[in-house]
Amino acid sequence: MTDIDLPEDVATPTRRDALQKLCALVAAAGGALPVLAGCGASGAGNAPIVTPTPPPPTPTPPPAPSQSVVVTRLKTALALAAPALDTTTVLTVTQGATESAASSFGSGAQFIPPLPQSAGSSLATAAQVYGHRRDLWPQAASSIAGQAVIPVAVNHAALTLGSTGRIGLHFIHAGSAFELLVRGANNAITLVVDGKYVGCADATQTLSQMNTSLTGGPITGANTTLKFDFGVHATRHVSLYSMASVGACSLIVAAGDSVAAWDRSGEATFAAVSDSYGGAPTTAWGFGGLFYQAALALNMPHVDLDAIGGTGYGPNPSNPTLLLAGNAFDARLPSITESQPDLFVTAGSLNDNNSQALTPYASAADAKAGFAAVVNRYYADLRAALPDAVLAAVGPWQPPPNLPASAAEVDKGAVVKAALAAAGGHWIFVDNINGGWSNSIGASSAPSPRDGPWQTLANAAGYISADDVHPNVPGCEYLAGRLAAALREAIVAL
């Protein structure tokens, strides 16, 4: 099937510290003060202090295995509340003039970082905001209306294709409004404020429009400021996820307002590789909604995604570009694994051939062997790149033309699961064809009426778009919910 597109430890006083304090007490009382060897004098001519032989120290326990640390961090995330939709906050979203870096806050506006910008002065380095692994955000000198800016973005380049993700800016803002200066167009913004998704107040400016900017929403302009106005002064914890054709340049607040970094460095991280299903939108997320929404549902605020339509573990014969190995999943691992995520999800194989004599395979047997080879290599390389992560995989997507699942499609899922297990470490296989999941400690969830196949002919009408292949917005939200639920159960069971 060709895809279209604890508090700090208190130091224990040493014996030397205790003896020094004793010396001071004796001296203060006017008593004789012996000179203590090891306290800065030789001790010559003085009788030694006799003390009992201390018991041997308790052996220091070995450090916890790194994978245990990762699993603990993931389980900690699951114990917290996931963001819900805020239906009470009144948020007005507007944009400034195109090709302008001017702020609506006037001459007192605080630009973070200030203009003009230069190397080392960008949202990737500004102390007032926090961004997970923002040292990896590419920066390139640019300008808006003659002002030097350094846009930042998340880009994953394959051989001839590529994928764009979101930067996540986390900060504590005291004020009623803030702006974002953006270089480029097609801006997509998701706001999570005080633990809730926040959308537009104007009914004609839905959250979906705010993110896709495809239907005349409020942020379609190029090289401009985007203003988010709550109408009420307050202190808010903000996670702002931004994706633009070039990148975000500055956070801007009014004179008298304040911004401080919200350090979320101890929180769980999520990354995924996928095909065009990975790029499908949800109401809250626009592009990449399936994985961003699933990750936030698991309370994992740091998300990275590499989703390129038509790709898979191996070559796709639909066009010469997709036949290039450099565009397949394995070649894209160095970029998407660089941030060392805690949970890494691979969801593909819809576009893979394991049963037909199509280029570059001369026979069905060659296709079957070729698919197994690329999948096994991929998971071996993935585990080498992420030795401590929990690796998760989903079987091939099942749009209507692929229903009911064929023997070849069932075999794809079996090959993926076997390769995932062979790679070692903690892993989770999510069986979207039959429902249920299994993990590396032998726990599993048998399919049930509540948890059966994800994609069926019965739900296709409501969840698949007009192309009969890709999920629509409700379908993408449904798949995100199924993925999050399966991952949650499987992680808790580790």
N, C-alpha and C positions, 0 to 999 in steps of 0.2 A: 504494500500500500504506500503510495507516495504522498507525503504530507505536503499540503499547500502552506506552503509557508509555515572573730569573736573579738572581742576587744583585743588590743595588742597584748602580747605576753609581757608580764612583769618580770624583769630580770631577777634571778635568784641571787641574793647577796653571797659573795664568795667568803671563804674562811678568812681570807686576808682582810676583806672589808669589815668583818665582825671584830677581828682583833684590833684593827685600827680604831674602831669606835670604842672598844674597851680601853685602849690606851688613853683616849681623850677623856673618858669618864674618870679613870684613875687620876689623871693629872689634874682634872678639875676639882677632885676631892682632896688634893694635896698629898696623895699617897706616892709611893715609890713608882717610878715609871721605867719599866724595863725597856731596853731597846730590842725591837723585834726584827729578827732576821727576815729579810724580804720586805721590810717596810721602809727601806731607803738607807739603812745603816748596816755596818758589817756585823754588829753584835759582839765584837771582840771585847773580852773582860766582863761579860755579863753571863749570868747563868741562863741556860735556855729555858724556855717555857715548855713544860711537859703537858702535852694534851693527849687524850685518848686517840688511838688510831681510828680514823673514820671508816665507816663501812664502805665497801666498794660501791662506786656509783652505779645506779640503775642503768642497764644498757639502753642506749638510745634506740627507739624502734625505727625500723627502716622506713623511708618515705613511702607514702601510699603510691601505688602504681599510677602512672599518668592517666591510663584509661579510667581508673576509678575516679580520679579528679574530674574528668570530663563528664562521666555519667552522673556524678553528684551535682555538677553544675546544671546539667540538663534537667535532672529531677527537681532541683531547686526552682528552676524556671516554671516547671509544670505545676508547682504548688501555688503559684501566684495567679492572680486574676488576669485573664486576657482582656485586651481592649474591647469595649463595646461602643456602639454608636451613640454619640452625645446628641440628644434630640432637644436640648434646652439652650445650649450656648448659641448666641446670635453672632455669627461671624460674617463679616462683609469682605469680599475679596475684590480688589480692583487692581488695575495696572497703570503704570505711568505712561508717559509718552514713549513711543518707540524711538530707538536710536538715542536714548538719553540715560544718563546716570544720575539725574537729579532726583532728590528725595522729596516726598510730600511733607516731610518734617522740617524743611527749610534749612536755614544756615546753621541751626543747632544740631542737625542730624549727626548721630554717631555711626560712622561706618566701621564695621568690624570684618576684616582689617581695613584700615583707612586707605583712601586714594591719595596719590597714585600708588599702585601696588607694584612690587618687584619680586624677584626670586626670593623665596623665604618669607614672604608676606602674603599669605593667602588663607582661605578657610581651612587649608590643610595644616596650618601652623598657629592660627589665632588661639590665644590662651582662653578667650571668653567662651569658646564652644568646645564640645567634645565630639570626636568622630572616631569610630572604631577603625583601627588600622588605616588611618587617613594618610600615613606615610606612603601608602601604596597608591594614593589618588594621583593620577597624572596631572601635571600643571604645564600650561603653555602660555606664554605672554600673548596678550591680545589687547584690545582697546574698545571702549564704548564712547562715542562722541569725543574722541581725542583723549579720554582718560585711560591711563594704563591700568589694566586689570589682569588678574591671573585666575581664569576659570578653573574649577576643579570638577571632576567627574569620575565615574567608574566605567572603564572600558575593557572589554575582553576581546582581543583580536585573534581570529583564527587565520588560516593561511590566506584566504581571499575574502572571507566573510568576517562578521564580528557581531558583538552583542554589547548593548549599553545597559548599565544598571543604575542604581540610585546611590547618591551620597546620603548618609544619615547624620544630621546635625542635632546634637542633644544639648539643651541649655535651659537655664532657669531665667525667666524673663519677668521683670517687674515693670508693668506698664499696661497700656490698653491696646497697643498695636505694634507690629514690627513689619519690616519690609525685607525682601530678598532681591538683590541685584543679580540679574541673570544675563549671561551672554548666550545668544542663540535664540531659537524659537522652539515650538512644540514642547513647551514646558509642562511637566507633570509634577504635581505636589501632593503629598499625603501628609496630613497633620494628625499626630496623636498628642493630645493635650491633657495632662493630668490623668493619663490612663484611658482616654477615650478618643475614638476617631471623631474629628470635627469636620463638618461640611459647611457649605455656604448657606447663608440666611435666605437669600433670594431663591424662590422656588424654581426660577428659570436657570439658575446656576447650580445644578446638582453636583454632588460630590464626584459623580462619574465624569461630568464635563470638566470639573476642576482638575481632574487627573489626565484625561485623554486629550483635552484641548482640540478635539476633532469636530465638535458640533457647535462652534460659536460660543464656547464657554468664556470665562473672564480672563484667561491668561494665554491668549493666542499670539500676543505681540512679540516682536524680536528685540533683543538688546534693551531691556527695560527693567523697571522695578515692579515687584509684585507685592501688594500691601494686604496684610491680614489683620483686620480690625475687629476686636472683640467688643468694643464699645464701653467697656468697664475696666478701670484700672485694677489690676490684681497681680499676684505673683503666681506664675504658672510654670510647670515642668513641661517642656516642649520637646517632642521629637519631630523634626521636620525632614521628610524624605524628598529629595529633589532629583529630577532627571530632566535634562535639557539637551538640545542638539549640540551644544558646546559645553556649558557648565555654569554653576553658581559662582558668584564672585564675592559678595559681601552680604552680611546680615546688617540691617540698619535699624536703629531705634531712636526715639525722640530724646532731646535734651532732658536730663533729669531721670530718664529711665535707666534701668541697669540690666546687664546680662552677665551671667556667670556660667561656667562650664558645668554641665551635669555629667559627672564621671560615671559611666556605665560600664567600665572596663571589666568588672567581675561578672558580667551577665553572659548568658549563653549566646553562641553564634551559630549561624545556619548558612549553608550554601547549597546550590543545586546546579546541575547541568541538565539541559533538556532540549527538546525540539520546539516546534511552534506552539504546542500545547502550553509550554512554559511561558510563552509570551501573551497568552490570552488574558483579557481584562476582567477584573471584578469591579464592583461599584467603588470600592475604597482605593483600589490600586492602579487601575488602568493597566498598562503593559506589565506582564509578569505577575498578574494578580493571583494566580493559583499558588505560587510559592511564597510570595510576600504575605498573603493572607493566612496561609497555613502556618508560617513561621510566627507571625504575631499572635495567632490563636494559641500557640504553644508558649507564648510570652518570651520569645526570642527576638530581641529588638535589632540585632545586627544581622542583616541579610545580604547575601551576594548571589547573583544569578547570572548564568551564561546560557541563554536560550536562543538557538538559531534554527529557524524553520527548515525542514527538509533533511535535517541531519540525524545521525544515529551513531551506534557503536562502530559501524563499518560504512562502506561506500553505498551511496544511493544512486542507482543508474538513471534517475530521472533527468539529470543534465550533467555536463562535464564538470561543473564546479563542485557538485555534490559527490562526485566520484573521487575528488582529491582527498587523500588521507589526512591532510593538514586541517580539514574542516570537520573531521569526525571527533567524537568525544575525547578519545585518548590524547590527541594532539593539543586539546584545549585545557588539559589538566594543569600544566605549570602556572597558568594565569589564575584560574579559579581556585586553586588550592593554596595560593601564596599567603593568604591571610590565616591559614591553619584553623578552619572552622571546627566547632565541636560536633556538629551534625552535618553530614554531607549526603544529599539525596541525588540519585541519578534516576531520571524518568525518561526513558526513550524506548527505542526498538520498533516503534510503529513504522519507521522508514527503512528498517533493515530487511534484507533478503536472506532467508535461510532455507529456501525451498524451490528456487527457480533458476534456470540456466540463463541468467542475465549478467551482463558485463559487471564486474570482471570475472565472473564465474562461468566455467564452461558447462557445468552440469548442476543438477539439483544437489547431488552429493557434495560437490565442491562448495556450493553455497552454504550448505549445512555446516561443513567443516570450517569454512571461512568465518562464518558468524561466530561459532564457538571459539575460534582462535582470537578474534578481535575482542570478544567479551572477556575472555580469560586474561588477556594482556591488559585490558583496561583496568580490571579490578586489582591485578597485581601491582600495576603502576599507581593506582589510586591509594592502595594501602601503603606503598612505599613513600608516597608524598604526604600522607596523613596517618602516621603510625598510631596515634592516640584517639583519633576521631571515631565516632559511631557512624558507620557507613550504612546507608539505607538505599534500597532500590525498589522501583515499581516496574511491573511487567508492561507489555505493550498496551497502549491506549486502544480502546475498542469503539470506534465510531460505528454507525449503523452498517456500512458496507462490510465491516469485519465481524458482524454478528450473525449467527453464534460463532464463538471462537473456533477457529480451525485447529487441526492437529499441529500445524506449523507454528501458529501463534502460541499455543499452549507450550510447545517445545521451547520457544523463545524465553518464556518465563522460567522454565526449568533450567535452561542454560545459564540465565542471569543469576538465579538463586544459587546454583552450584558454584559458579565462579566467585560470587560474593562470599560464600562460606569458605571456599578454598583460600581466599585472601587472608583469612584469620582476623583476630581481634573481635571487637563487638560489632555486630551487624544486625540489620533488620530487613526482612524481605516482606514487602507489602503486595499481597496478591489481589490486584485489582480485577483480574479476570473472574476469579471465583469468590472473592471476598476473604477476609481474614488476614493474618500476618503470622510470621514466625521470626524468632531471633536466635542469637548465637549461644544462649544458654539452654536452648531446647524448649523454651516456652512458645506457645502458639495460641491463636484464636481461630477456632474452627468456624467456617462460614455458617451463618444462621439466617433466618428470615430477616433479622435486623441488620445483618452484615453480609449480604450476598454480593453478587457482581455489581461493579460500580456503574458501568454503562450497559444499558439494556435497550431493546427495541421499545419497551414500555415507557422509558423516560427520555428517549431520544427527542421526541417532539418538543419537550419543554427545555431541553438542555443542549441541543446541538444547533448550530447556526445553519443558515440557508445552504452552505456549501456541502452539508451532509458529512462533514469531517470534524470541524473544530467546535469546541464548546462556545456557546454564547455566554453572556454575563451571568445569568442564573446557573448555567451549567458549570462555569468555571468556579463559581462560589460553592456549588455542590461538591465538585471534585476537591477543592481546597479543604472543605469540611471533612470529607472522607479521609483524605491524606492526613490531616491533623489528628483525627480521632485514632487512626491506626497507629501513627507514630507515638502518640501519647500512651496508648495501652502497652505498646511494645517496649518503650523506654522505661516505664514504671516497672515492667516485669524483669528488666535487666538486673 
